């Protein structure tokens, strides 16, 4: 068996009304799906999605003609390409999906089979007012979710904390609350400065009183000393690492005990191949490992299989912020959106690979490249 072709395509879903992401000062009026397919001479196709993989074009020959089952070899080539060019990790995801189809097993089982299901937390993405967030919190609780993530980025962190306080008062202890401070990185056009350590400490002490489960990305991504110091100073868990570019940076975060919760995304860094190793390292160090999954449902499935396979993931991110960010919008191009069961669990089942089923008609209608 050998790889005969790698096909990439771009599909665009118009967003009307637009999605107002808390971390982006510009309204999002469309959502692009960057799809990659790895085809074999026996007709099997592996599917991945995520980054646009800039710089990959012209390097297909590094994979064409190779045995698709040589995952470690492919991982090393992808890591090289991702250093020289853009993030090429969706290709690793597609290769794992293909490998599962070849051996007729789900990826979660190939990764260790810790479980076939993961508990989800509803991850909001916009800056709702307090009343709207209370309504969302009550709705996700009724749908079976055990936790909700609330976004910061209002004009003052005190306003952000006040919103969390309103939600906590409304739901009591029935719902775990997370907070995403979004201080680790910015969009290219956003010139705001990240919090200082003292800023983050003040916020952390407030969130501690509100029994927030974790405080995500409270400092710049490179402030290793600040993160470690903050982690030691407060009881609220410190989470981060979602868009860290290289695996050695993740190893440094673990080794220096910067975080309580390591969040990194298989379609952005390391693929499934690299992150299975990072997950084990994190768990051996006593950290929680729970991938970031803000993107398309294909990335959500890839990270869910990873989390289920290696085990120890208490909550997995499930982007959910209706009416402007729904499973149908997030997962367009799939025959059915990825959904939780009545207990807030994502059950992966026995479908080979990642269990992806594409809506080819919709993909043809939305293709722009």
Secondary structure, DSSP 4 states (H G I P E B T S, - for coil): --EEEEEEEEEEEEEEEEE--TT-SS-EEEEEEEEEEEEETTS-EEEEESS--TT-TT-GGGTTTS-TT-HHHHHHHHHHHHHHSS--THHHHHHHHHHHHHHT-BHHHHTT-S-SEEEEEEE--S---HHHHHHHHHHHHHTT-SEEEEE--SSSHHHHHHHHHHHHHHHTTSSEEEEE---S---TT--PPPPPHHHHHHHHHHHHHTT-SEEE--S-TT-HHHHHHHHHH-SSEEEE-TT---HHHHHHHHHTT--SEE---TTTTTHHHHHHHHHHHHHHTT-EE-----S-HHHHHHHHHHHHHH---S-EEEE-BTTTB-HHHHTTTBSS-----TTSEEE--S-SBT---B-HHHHHHHB--
